């Protein structure tokens, strides 16, 4: 009936940006994606799934 899960903070670093160099291209891509309005993705999302 319940989904089992583990709340283990040690599986990933607390802040992933610490491992990314300052001048890495991924920072530019991340900034560009974060500036996109979320409403452009809504038509492509079919919905569904289950509550968390």
Gaussian input, Z-matrix of N, CA and C with variables (Angstrom, degrees):
# hf/3-21g

backbone

0 1
 N
 C     1     B1
 C     2     B2     1     A1
 N     3     B3     2     A2     1     D1
 C     4     B4     3     A3     2     D2
 C     5     B5     4     A4     3     D3
 N     6     B6     5     A5     4     D4
 C     7     B7     6     A6     5     D5
 C     8     B8     7     A7     6     D6
 N     9     B9     8     A8     7     D7
 C    10    B10     9     A9     8     D8
 C    11    B11    10    A10     9     D9
 N    12    B12    11    A11    10    D10
 C    13    B13    12    A12    11    D11
 C    14    B14    13    A13    12    D12
 N    15    B15    14    A14    13    D13
 C    16    B16    15    A15    14    D14
 C    17    B17    16    A16    15    D15
 N    18    B18    17    A17    16    D16
 C    19    B19    18    A18    17    D17
 C    20    B20    19    A19    18    D18
 N    21    B21    20    A20    19    D19
 C    22    B22    21    A21    20    D20
 C    23    B23    22    A22    21    D21
 N    24    B24    23    A23    22    D22
 C    25    B25    24    A24    23    D23
 C    26    B26    25    A25    24    D24
 N    27    B27    26    A26    25    D25
 C    28    B28    27    A27    26    D26
 C    29    B29    28    A28    27    D27
 N    30    B30    29    A29    28    D28
 C    31    B31    30    A30    29    D29
 C    32    B32    31    A31    30    D30
 N    33    B33    32    A32    31    D31
 C    34    B34    33    A33    32    D32
 C    35    B35    34    A34    33    D33
 N    36    B36    35    A35    34    D34
 C    37    B37    36    A36    35    D35
 C    38    B38    37    A37    36    D36
 N    39    B39    38    A38    37    D37
 C    40    B40    39    A39    38    D38
 C    41    B41    40    A40    39    D39
 N    42    B42    41    A41    40    D40
 C    43    B43    42    A42    41    D41
 C    44    B44    43    A43    42    D42
 N    45    B45    44    A44    43    D43
 C    46    B46    45    A45    44    D44
 C    47    B47    46    A46    45    D45
 N    48    B48    47    A47    46    D46
 C    49    B49    48    A48    47    D47
 C    50    B50    49    A49    48    D48
 N    51    B51    50    A50    49    D49
 C    52    B52    51    A51    50    D50
 C    53    B53    52    A52    51    D51
 N    54    B54    53    A53    52    D52
 C    55    B55    54    A54    53    D53
 C    56    B56    55    A55    54    D54
 N    57    B57    56    A56    55    D55
 C    58    B58    57    A57    56    D56
 C    59    B59    58    A58    57    D57
 N    60    B60    59    A59    58    D58
 C    61    B61    60    A60    59    D59
 C    62    B62    61    A61    60    D60
 N    63    B63    62    A62    61    D61
 C    64    B64    63    A63    62    D62
 C    65    B65    64    A64    63    D63
 N    66    B66    65    A65    64    D64
 C    67    B67    66    A66    65    D65
 C    68    B68    67    A67    66    D66
 N    69    B69    68    A68    67    D67
 C    70    B70    69    A69    68    D68
 C    71    B71    70    A70    69    D69
 N    72    B72    71    A71    70    D70
 C    73    B73    72    A72    71    D71
 C    74    B74    73    A73    72    D72
 N    75    B75    74    A74    73    D73
 C    76    B76    75    A75    74    D74
 C    77    B77    76    A76    75    D75
 N    78    B78    77    A77    76    D76
 C    79    B79    78    A78    77    D77
 C    80    B80    79    A79    78    D78
 N    81    B81    80    A80    79    D79
 C    82    B82    81    A81    80    D80
 C    83    B83    82    A82    81    D81
 N    84    B84    83    A83    82    D82
 C    85    B85    84    A84    83    D83
 C    86    B86    85    A85    84    D84
 N    87    B87    86    A86    85    D85
 C    88    B88    87    A87    86    D86
 C    89    B89    88    A88    87    D87
 N    90    B90    89    A89    88    D88
 C    91    B91    90    A90    89    D89
 C    92    B92    91    A91    90    D90
 N    93    B93    92    A92    91    D91
 C    94    B94    93    A93    92    D92
 C    95    B95    94    A94    93    D93
 N    96    B96    95    A95    94    D94
 C    97    B97    96    A96    95    D95
 C    98    B98    97    A97    96    D96
 N    99    B99    98    A98    97    D97
 C   100   B100    99    A99    98    D98
 C   101   B101   100   A100    99    D99
 N   102   B102   101   A101   100   D100
 C   103   B103   102   A102   101   D101
 C   104   B104   103   A103   102   D102
 N   105   B105   104   A104   103   D103
 C   106   B106   105   A105   104   D104
 C   107   B107   106   A106   105   D105
 N   108   B108   107   A107   106   D106
 C   109   B109   108   A108   107   D107
 C   110   B110   109   A109   108   D108
 N   111   B111   110   A110   109   D109
 C   112   B112   111   A111   110   D110
 C   113   B113   112   A112   111   D111
 N   114   B114   113   A113   112   D112
 C   115   B115   114   A114   113   D113
 C   116   B116   115   A115   114   D114
 N   117   B117   116   A116   115   D115
 C   118   B118   117   A117   116   D116
 C   119   B119   118   A118   117   D117
 N   120   B120   119   A119   118   D118
 C   121   B121   120   A120   119   D119
 C   122   B122   121   A121   120   D120
 N   123   B123   122   A122   121   D121
 C   124   B124   123   A123   122   D122
 C   125   B125   124   A124   123   D123
 N   126   B126   125   A125   124   D124
 C   127   B127   126   A126   125   D125
 C   128   B128   127   A127   126   D126
 N   129   B129   128   A128   127   D127
 C   130   B130   129   A129   128   D128
 C   131   B131   130   A130   129   D129
 N   132   B132   131   A131   130   D130
 C   133   B133   132   A132   131   D131
 C   134   B134   133   A133   132   D132
 N   135   B135   134   A134   133   D133
 C   136   B136   135   A135   134   D134
 C   137   B137   136   A136   135   D135
 N   138   B138   137   A137   136   D136
 C   139   B139   138   A138   137   D137
 C   140   B140   139   A139   138   D138
 N   141   B141   140   A140   139   D139
 C   142   B142   141   A141   140   D140
 C   143   B143   142   A142   141   D141
 N   144   B144   143   A143   142   D142
 C   145   B145   144   A144   143   D143
 C   146   B146   145   A145   144   D144
 N   147   B147   146   A146   145   D145
 C   148   B148   147   A147   146   D146
 C   149   B149   148   A148   147   D147
 N   150   B150   149   A149   148   D148
 C   151   B151   150   A150   149   D149
 C   152   B152   151   A151   150   D150
 N   153   B153   152   A152   151   D151
 C   154   B154   153   A153   152   D152
 C   155   B155   154   A154   153   D153

   B1=1.4356
   B2=1.5292
   B3=1.3367
   B4=1.4582
   B5=1.5230
   B6=1.3169
   B7=1.4533
   B8=1.5218
   B9=1.3475
   B10=1.4523
   B11=1.5237
   B12=1.3095
   B13=1.4545
   B14=1.5225
   B15=1.3103
   B16=1.4555
   B17=1.5168
   B18=1.3107
   B19=1.4670
   B20=1.5284
   B21=1.3239
   B22=1.4555
   B23=1.5214
   B24=1.3325
   B25=1.4644
   B26=1.5192
   B27=1.3142
   B28=1.4543
   B29=1.5226
   B30=1.3267
   B31=1.4572
   B32=1.5198
   B33=1.3151
   B34=1.4627
   B35=1.5197
   B36=1.3353
   B37=1.4697
   B38=1.5205
   B39=1.3025
   B40=1.4557
   B41=1.5244
   B42=1.3304
   B43=1.4574
   B44=1.5230
   B45=1.3288
   B46=1.4620
   B47=1.5194
   B48=1.3233
   B49=1.4600
   B50=1.5254
   B51=1.3076
   B52=1.4641
   B53=1.5225
   B54=1.3328
   B55=1.4635
   B56=1.5246
   B57=1.3297
   B58=1.4632
   B59=1.5258
   B60=1.3393
   B61=1.4674
   B62=1.5280
   B63=1.3255
   B64=1.4670
   B65=1.5248
   B66=1.3276
   B67=1.4659
   B68=1.5230
   B69=1.3210
   B70=1.4635
   B71=1.5265
   B72=1.3382
   B73=1.4622
   B74=1.5319
   B75=1.3053
   B76=1.4623
   B77=1.5290
   B78=1.3153
   B79=1.4687
   B80=1.5273
   B81=1.3365
   B82=1.4694
   B83=1.5235
   B84=1.3312
   B85=1.4678
   B86=1.5247
   B87=1.3197
   B88=1.4613
   B89=1.5269
   B90=1.3173
   B91=1.4695
   B92=1.5246
   B93=1.3502
   B94=1.4644
   B95=1.5287
   B96=1.3144
   B97=1.4671
   B98=1.5259
   B99=1.3159
   B100=1.4676
   B101=1.5206
   B102=1.3237
   B103=1.4686
   B104=1.5323
   B105=1.3239
   B106=1.4650
   B107=1.5272
   B108=1.3375
   B109=1.4688
   B110=1.5362
   B111=1.3068
   B112=1.4646
   B113=1.5238
   B114=1.3328
   B115=1.4615
   B116=1.5285
   B117=1.3346
   B118=1.4692
   B119=1.5226
   B120=1.3296
   B121=1.4594
   B122=1.5256
   B123=1.3129
   B124=1.4609
   B125=1.5280
   B126=1.3409
   B127=1.4691
   B128=1.5302
   B129=1.3229
   B130=1.4639
   B131=1.5276
   B132=1.3309
   B133=1.4551
   B134=1.5202
   B135=1.3403
   B136=1.4624
   B137=1.5261
   B138=1.3264
   B139=1.4617
   B140=1.5129
   B141=1.2913
   B142=1.4571
   B143=1.5114
   B144=1.2988
   B145=1.4542
   B146=1.5104
   B147=1.3145
   B148=1.4588
   B149=1.5168
   B150=1.3063
   B151=1.4528
   B152=1.5216
   B153=1.3192
   B154=1.4665
   B155=1.5054
   A1=110.70
   A2=117.98
   A3=121.33
   A4=110.00
   A5=115.90
   A6=121.23
   A7=107.99
   A8=116.48
   A9=119.81
   A10=109.61
   A11=116.65
   A12=121.10
   A13=109.09
   A14=115.38
   A15=121.27
   A16=108.96
   A17=116.58
   A18=120.70
   A19=107.67
   A20=116.06
   A21=122.00
   A22=109.89
   A23=118.57
   A24=120.57
   A25=113.38
   A26=118.66
   A27=120.74
   A28=113.25
   A29=118.92
   A30=119.77
   A31=111.87
   A32=119.14
   A33=123.77
   A34=108.98
   A35=116.72
   A36=117.72
   A37=110.53
   A38=117.08
   A39=121.31
   A40=111.66
   A41=117.77
   A42=121.40
   A43=108.54
   A44=116.75
   A45=121.22
   A46=112.69
   A47=118.13
   A48=120.75
   A49=112.22
   A50=117.76
   A51=120.29
   A52=111.39
   A53=117.27
   A54=121.56
   A55=113.14
   A56=118.22
   A57=121.81
   A58=108.95
   A59=117.59
   A60=119.82
   A61=111.50
   A62=116.63
   A63=122.84
   A64=113.25
   A65=118.37
   A66=121.91
   A67=113.49
   A68=118.38
   A69=121.51
   A70=110.66
   A71=115.90
   A72=122.30
   A73=112.44
   A74=117.76
   A75=120.30
   A76=111.77
   A77=117.86
   A78=120.46
   A79=110.95
   A80=117.40
   A81=121.65
   A82=109.64
   A83=116.65
   A84=120.91
   A85=110.04
   A86=117.49
   A87=121.56
   A88=111.34
   A89=117.03
   A90=120.27
   A91=111.25
   A92=116.65
   A93=120.28
   A94=111.07
   A95=117.33
   A96=121.20
   A97=110.52
   A98=117.40
   A99=120.47
   A100=112.81
   A101=117.66
   A102=120.80
   A103=112.55
   A104=117.41
   A105=120.31
   A106=109.76
   A107=117.10
   A108=118.85
   A109=110.13
   A110=116.73
   A111=121.24
   A112=112.84
   A113=117.53
   A114=120.10
   A115=112.54
   A116=119.02
   A117=119.20
   A118=111.59
   A119=117.81
   A120=121.26
   A121=112.65
   A122=117.73
   A123=121.98
   A124=113.37
   A125=120.59
   A126=119.21
   A127=113.50
   A128=117.82
   A129=120.97
   A130=112.43
   A131=117.70
   A132=121.36
   A133=109.74
   A134=118.00
   A135=120.07
   A136=114.08
   A137=117.08
   A138=119.57
   A139=110.59
   A140=116.82
   A141=120.57
   A142=110.87
   A143=116.27
   A144=120.68
   A145=110.58
   A146=115.36
   A147=119.13
   A148=109.99
   A149=115.86
   A150=121.48
   A151=110.49
   A152=115.19
   A153=118.92
   A154=110.68
   D1=-39.29
   D2=-179.93
   D3=-103.86
   D4=147.66
   D5=176.42
   D6=-87.37
   D7=127.18
   D8=179.08
   D9=-78.97
   D10=140.24
   D11=176.61
   D12=-150.81
   D13=160.40
   D14=179.59
   D15=-120.05
   D16=128.71
   D17=176.66
   D18=-96.93
   D19=75.71
   D20=-176.27
   D21=-108.57
   D22=103.35
   D23=-177.26
   D24=-71.70
   D25=-4.93
   D26=-177.12
   D27=-88.31
   D28=-4.65
   D29=-179.33
   D30=-75.11
   D31=-30.18
   D32=176.78
   D33=-130.43
   D34=150.87
   D35=175.23
   D36=-62.64
   D37=151.50
   D38=-178.50
   D39=-63.86
   D40=-35.81
   D41=179.32
   D42=-130.38
   D43=105.28
   D44=-177.33
   D45=-65.72
   D46=-24.19
   D47=-177.90
   D48=-68.42
   D49=-17.84
   D50=177.48
   D51=-63.79
   D52=-29.93
   D53=-176.72
   D54=-89.75
   D55=-4.33
   D56=-177.90
   D57=-100.59
   D58=125.26
   D59=178.98
   D60=-59.42
   D61=151.12
   D62=-177.03
   D63=-56.14
   D64=-39.53
   D65=-174.75
   D66=-99.43
   D67=19.49
   D68=-178.19
   D69=-74.03
   D70=142.46
   D71=-178.73
   D72=-59.17
   D73=-30.15
   D74=-177.63
   D75=-61.62
   D76=-26.55
   D77=177.10
   D78=-67.67
   D79=-37.82
   D80=177.56
   D81=-67.34
   D82=-44.76
   D83=179.43
   D84=-62.51
   D85=-43.77
   D86=179.33
   D87=-60.02
   D88=-44.68
   D89=178.54
   D90=-62.58
   D91=-41.27
   D92=-179.63
   D93=-64.48
   D94=-43.76
   D95=-179.95
   D96=-66.23
   D97=-39.75
   D98=-179.91
   D99=-66.17
   D100=-20.91
   D101=179.06
   D102=-85.06
   D103=-12.40
   D104=179.60
   D105=-70.72
   D106=139.19
   D107=176.46
   D108=-71.35
   D109=134.74
   D110=-177.61
   D111=-62.10
   D112=-24.76
   D113=-176.85
   D114=-64.34
   D115=-19.73
   D116=177.92
   D117=-73.77
   D118=-19.69
   D119=179.12
   D120=-89.55
   D121=-20.04
   D122=-175.16
   D123=-57.32
   D124=-44.73
   D125=-179.82
   D126=-62.80
   D127=-26.95
   D128=-178.68
   D129=-83.48
   D130=-13.43
   D131=-177.73
   D132=-88.89
   D133=117.98
   D134=-176.74
   D135=-76.23
   D136=-15.33
   D137=-177.14
   D138=81.64
   D139=-162.18
   D140=-178.91
   D141=86.36
   D142=-154.45
   D143=-177.85
   D144=85.12
   D145=-163.84
   D146=179.39
   D147=-135.09
   D148=155.00
   D149=-179.58
   D150=-64.14
   D151=152.07
   D152=177.46
   D153=-86.63

